[in-house]
């Protein structure tokens, strides 16, 4: 393990990618601080050897206390894994912007603020690693997911800027970009996308998007379990020079490259066929 990568602080560990990553990193021998809004949801990780802390990335006091706990025990956070996040789906016209603001608070501002709190300690220690869990949805966008994609596009921009701001201090910054991962994500986004007004002009589109999402996340070809992302995170933690980006799943690589190589016209044609 490169110097200054221990201990590891991970957000959003109650389920899914965060839980799988914390578990794998503990098994690999790292000192892991697994966090979630409800500390009781981390009991299994605590039994496996993780140290657990309550951390809500929308609560300043909670974030400060978590970073202070790690810093008092070890001097600084060695690796910060910004994993906490969720998807609020709906059309651009009809989605409640208060719900969108709450999502941005978690997916973007919480990530940014926790990073701000960890960086001084990393600089003082002479190094560290920040891993931001974004999404393939930070490089491609599907209808009815526009606001969620906006948060992930924001994470892309923040990560790119940060990488070049902190390099001189020995701090590495990487972005993890998963494709469809079999957690409860598809259930939450399909639920949030539900149309309250049956006369909505978007009702048919939303129904189609919900069906496509359900099929994609159920597919053993298009989706993988959270353990695949955890293995990629471990790879980044152990790399002497982590990559700037790690696309996870063949589906993510195929769609991102199709978007990049084909341009708007090809991508819009793909979307048109898929959601017709």
N, C-alpha and C positions, 0 to 999 in steps of 0.2 A: 504493500500500500504506500503511495506517495506520502511524503511528510505533510503534516497539517490537515489530513483528511478525517481524522478522528477527533471528537465524537461526531455522530450523525444525528441531526434533528430533522424529523419528517412530519409534515402536516397531513391531516386527513387520513388517519390510520384505522378508523373504525371498520372499514370495509375495503374491498376491491384492491386497487393498485397499491394504496398506502399500506394496507395490512400485509399483502404479499411481499412487498419490498422490505418492510421492517422485519418480517420473519426471516427472509432470506439473508439479510445483512447481519442479523443476530447469529444465524447459523454459520456465516462466513467469519465470525469472530470479531465483529465491530461492536463498539459501544453505541447503542442505538437508543435515542430518545423518541419514542413513538407518542404522537399527540392526537387529540381529537377534542371536540367540544364537550363530549361526555366521557370522562376518564374511565367510568365503569365499563364502557364498550371496549376497553383495551385489556381486559382481564386475561384473555388467552395469550396476548403478546407478552404481558408481564410474566405469566407462567413460563413462557418460552425463553425469558431472559432479557426482554427489553425493559428499559426504564420508561415509565409512563408519566405524562404530564397533561393536564387540561390545557388546551390552547384553542382559542377561537380567533381566527384571523380577521374578524370584524370587530375585535375588542382590543383596544390599545393596551390596557392594563394586563390583559391575558398574555399578549405577545411579549411585552416587556418582562413579565414574570418568568415566562418560559425561557427566554434567552438568558436572563439573569441566573436561573437555576443551572443551566448548562455551563455558563461562563464561570460561576463560582466554583464548580466542581472541576473544571478542566482548563480554565483560562479563556477559552473561546469556543464557539461552534466551529468544528472542522469542515463539515459538509452540511449544507442546508438543502433539503429536498422539498421544494414548494409543490406539493401535490394536491392540497385541498382545492376543491372546485366542484361545480355542478352545472347542469344545463337547463336553461329556461327557454323553452321553444315556443314559437308562435310567429305569425306573419308580422312583417314590419308595420303594417297599418294597424293591426288590431291588438298587439301585445301591450299589456299594462306597463308603462314605463317605470313605475315604482318597483315592479318585479325585476325589470332590467337593471335598475340602479342597485338593487340588492345583490344581483348576480355579479355586477362589476365590483362591488365592495369585496366579495369573496375572491373571485377569479383574478382580478387585476390589482386593486388597491391593497388588499390583504397581502398578496404575494409581494408587492413592492415594499410595503411597510416592514414586513418581517425581514426582507433582504436588507433594508436600511439598518435595522437593528443589529443584524449579524455582521455586517461588513467592517465596522471599526475593530472588532475583535480579530477578524481574519487578517486585516492589515497589520495590526500589532503583532500577530503571530507570524507574519511573513508568508502567509498563504492560506488557501482554503479552496472550497469548491461549492458552487451554487448550481443545482440542477433544478430547472423549471419543467414541470410536467405540463406540456401544452397539448397539442392534438394535431392530427393531420388536418383537422378543421381550422387550423391557423394558416393553412396554405391553400385550401379549397373551401368553397361554400356551397351548401345545399339550401334549397328553398325551405322556409319555415324555421330554419336554424340561424337566421341572420344575426340576431343579437348575441347568441352563444358564440358564433364564429367571430364576431367583433371582439369579444373578450380574448379569444385565442390569437387573433391577429395582433392584438395589443401585447400579449405576452411575447410573441415573436419579436416585435419591435423593441420592447424593453430588454429582452435577452441579448439581441444583437448589439444594442448600445452599451449595455453593461459589460459585455465580454471585452470590449475594447477600452472601457474606462478603467477596469481593474486589473488588466493583464500585467501592468508594470509592478503591481504589488504581489505577484505570484498567485493570484486568485484565478482559477479557471471557472468558466461559465458554459453550461451546455443546456440544450433543449431536448427533451424527450417528446417525440411526436407519435403517440399511439394511433392506430386505426381502430376499428371496432373491437372492443374488449368486452368479454362476457362478464359483466358485473350487473348491477341493477340500473345502469345508466339509461338503457333504452326504455325501461319502464317509466323512469322519472321524466324523460323528455317527451315521451308520448302522452303522458298524463298532463304535462304542462301545456302541450300543444292543442289539447282538446278545445273544440270550438263551442262556446257557450250559446252562440246564436245559430240555430239550424238554418237560418236564411242567409248566413254569411256567404259572400261571393267566393270565399276561399275554402268552403266546407269540403268540397270534393278533393282539392289539393291536399288539405291537411289529412284527410282520411287516407289518401294514397301514400303520403309521406310516412304516416304511422305504420302502414302495412309494409312498406319497403324497409323501414327501420327494424321492425320485428323480424322480418326474414333475414336481414343482414346479420343481426346479432345472434340469431338462432343457427346460422350457418357455420359448420365446422371448417369450411373453406375460407370464408370471408372474415371470420372472427377467431380470436384466441382468448385464453384465460389470462387473468391478471399476472400470473406467474411469468409470462413471456416478457411483460414490461419490467417486472422485478429483476429478471436476469439481465436485461439491458441496463438497468440502473446500476446493478452490481458491476457490470462491465465498465461503465463510465467512472464509477468510484475508483476502480482498481487501475484505470488507464493512467500511464505517466502523463500523457497529453490527451485528455478527452476530446472527442470530436465536438464540433459546434452543434451538430444535430444528429439525433438518432431516430430514424423512422422505424416504427415497430409494426410489423405485419406485412405480408406480401400485398394485401389489398391496399394498404396505405401507400406503399411505394408505387404501385401501379397507378392509383388515382392521382397522386401528386405529380408524377412524371407525365401522365397524360395531360394534365392541366398545364404544366410548364411547357411541354413541347407542342401541344396542339393549339394553344392560345384560346381566346374567348369563343371563337366560332365553333371549334371542335368541342370545347367543354359545354357550351350551351346546347349543342346537339346531343351530347351524352345525357345531360340533365333532362332535356326534352323527351328523349326516349324512355328514360327511367321513370319519370313521374307523369307521363302522359295519362 
